[in-house]
Amino acid sequence: MSDVEQLYREHGPALLAYLRRAFVGADSAEDLLHETFLRAMRQGDRLAEAVSPRAWLFTIARNVAISALRRRRCVPLTVEVAADAGPAEPPELERMRRAIADLPAEQRETLELRLREELSYEEIASVLGVPLGTVRSRLHLAVRRLRERLTGPPDDRPARTDSKG
């Protein structure tokens, strides 16, 4: 079995889920996945140089999807659509989803790669083509904005009262 076939078996499902969530409206996620692996096969020599084959594949998948979006002049769907009307979700979960959707695109994408795709900081830097410090900064700002959005800014919180005078 070739290296690309092995990568497909190991990482195909995660890449497909990523493409379905992040790039609805580009092309079908399955088509994007196939294009990802076609490009990976064409660039097979770069696989040996990749620090993380997983991050390398996510980079290709992201680029394939962005190219498809540009061709179709679509925008990524940032809010997940419920598959069916199942049991009601806790209101806190919906607040969190809205808060994440309201993040700037770069922070949201970085956060999703970290939390959903469980990529390391180094892998995220590779996927996005940014320095490691930028990944750290985006994640820090995203978490801070989420915290402020969900609990209110520090000035809106009740003042702590100490019993010591």
C-alpha positions in Angstrom: 0.0 0.0 0.0 1.4 3.4 -0.9 2.0 6.2 1.6 -0.9 8.2 0.3 -3.3 5.2 0.6 -2.2 4.8 4.2 -2.7 8.5 4.9 -6.1 8.3 3.3 -7.1 5.5 5.7 -5.6 7.2 8.7 -6.7 10.8 8.1 -9.5 10.7 5.5 -12.4 10.7 7.9 -11.0 13.6 9.9 -10.3 15.6 6.8 -13.8 14.9 5.4 -15.4 16.1 8.7 -13.3 19.2 8.6 -14.2 20.0 5.0 -17.9 19.4 5.7 -17.9 21.8 8.7 -15.7 24.5 7.4 -16.4 24.8 3.7 -20.1 24.1 3.1 -21.1 25.5 -0.2 -17.7 25.1 -2.0 -18.2 21.7 -3.6 -19.2 18.5 -2.1 -16.9 17.6 0.8 -16.2 14.2 -0.8 -15.0 16.0 -4.0 -12.8 18.2 -2.0 -11.4 15.3 -0.1 -10.6 13.5 -3.4 -9.0 16.6 -4.8 -6.9 16.8 -1.6 -5.5 13.3 -2.1 -5.0 13.8 -5.8 -2.8 16.8 -5.0 -1.1 14.9 -2.2 -0.2 12.1 -4.7 1.2 14.7 -7.1 3.2 16.3 -4.3 4.3 12.9 -2.8 7.9 14.1 -2.6 6.9 16.8 -0.1 5.4 14.1 2.2 8.9 13.0 3.2 9.8 16.6 4.1 6.6 17.2 6.2 7.1 17.4 9.9 3.5 16.2 10.4 1.8 14.3 7.5 -1.5 15.2 9.2 -0.8 18.9 9.1 0.4 18.6 5.6 -2.9 17.0 4.5 -4.9 19.6 6.4 -3.0 22.3 4.6 -3.7 20.8 1.2 -7.4 20.3 2.1 -7.7 23.9 3.3 -6.1 25.2 0.1 -8.3 23.0 -2.1 -11.5 24.2 -0.3 -10.5 27.8 -0.5 -9.8 27.5 -4.2 -13.2 25.9 -4.7 -14.9 28.7 -2.7 -13.1 31.3 -4.9 -14.3 29.5 -8.1 -17.9 29.5 -6.9 -17.7 32.8 -5.0 -19.2 31.3 -1.9 -18.3 32.0 1.7 -17.6 29.4 4.4 -20.5 28.5 6.6 -19.5 29.5 10.1 -22.5 28.2 12.1 -23.3 24.6 12.2 -26.7 23.6 10.9 -28.5 21.0 12.9 -29.1 17.8 11.0 -32.5 17.3 12.5 -34.6 18.7 15.3 -33.4 16.4 18.0 -33.5 17.1 21.7 -33.2 20.7 22.8 -29.6 21.7 23.5 -28.7 23.6 26.7 -28.9 27.4 26.1 -25.3 27.7 27.2 -24.2 25.5 24.3 -26.0 27.7 21.8 -24.5 30.8 23.4 -21.0 29.3 23.1 -21.7 28.4 19.4 -22.8 32.0 18.7 -19.8 33.4 20.5 -17.5 31.2 18.4 -19.2 32.2 15.2 -18.8 35.9 16.1 -15.0 35.5 16.5 -12.9 37.0 13.7 -12.4 34.4 11.0 -8.7 33.9 11.7 -9.3 33.3 15.4 -12.2 31.1 14.8 -10.4 28.9 12.3 -7.3 28.6 14.6 -9.6 27.7 17.5 -11.4 25.1 15.5 -8.2 23.5 14.2 -7.1 23.2 17.8 -10.3 22.0 19.5 -12.1 20.1 16.8 -9.2 18.7 14.8 -6.9 18.5 17.8 -3.9 19.8 15.8 -0.9 20.8 17.8 0.2 24.5 17.7 3.0 23.6 15.3 0.6 21.7 13.0 -1.8 24.7 13.0 1.0 27.0 12.1 1.9 24.7 9.2 -1.7 24.5 8.0 -2.3 28.2 8.1 1.2 29.2 7.0 1.8 31.5 9.9 4.4 31.6 12.6 3.9 29.7 15.8 3.6 32.9 17.8 0.7 34.0 15.6 -1.1 30.7 16.5 -0.5 31.3 20.2 -1.7 34.9 19.9 -4.8 34.0 17.9 -5.8 31.3 20.4 -5.1 33.6 23.4 -7.3 36.3 21.9 -10.0 33.9 20.9 -10.2 32.5 24.4 -10.2 36.0 25.9 -13.0 37.1 23.6 -15.0 34.1 24.4 -14.5 34.5 28.1 -15.6 38.2 27.9 -18.6 37.4 25.7 -19.8 34.6 27.9 -19.0 36.1 31.3 -18.9 39.8 30.5 -15.8 42.0 30.5 -13.9 42.3 33.8 -15.5 45.7 34.5 -19.0 44.2 34.4 -18.3 41.5 37.0 -19.3 42.1 40.6 -16.5 43.5 42.7 -14.9 41.0 45.1 -15.4 41.9 48.7 -12.7 40.9 51.1 -13.5 40.5 54.8 -10.2 42.2 55.6 -10.5 46.0 55.8 
